[in-house]
């Protein structure tokens, strides 16, 4: 059984080009799933991919 890699809020923020605070806001609004490990939040690659996929579906361009 292969365990998924876990990423810190800072790593996810860097990947998404947002601040760490934005990541915590997304978590509190339940827009991105996360895992609690002790007192810390961690993210799997799949959780980040799912968030990005949902965001791509929401984008609407109106000219």
Residue, then its C-alpha position, 0 to 999 in steps of 0.5 A: x500500500x502506497x501512502x499519499x504524499x501530504x503537502x503543507x499549506x505553504x506548499x499548496x499556496x506556492x503551487x496555487x500562487x496564493x497566500x497561506x491565509x487564502x488557503x486557510x480561508x478556502x479550508x474554513x469555507x470548505x472550498x478545499x478539503x484537507x486532513x488534520x494531522x495533530x494540530x496541523x493541516x495537510x493536503x493530498x495531491x488529489x485534494x489540490x487537483x479536485x479543488x483546481x478542477x472545481x475552480x476551472x468549471x466555475x470560471x465564466x468569461x462574459x465579454 
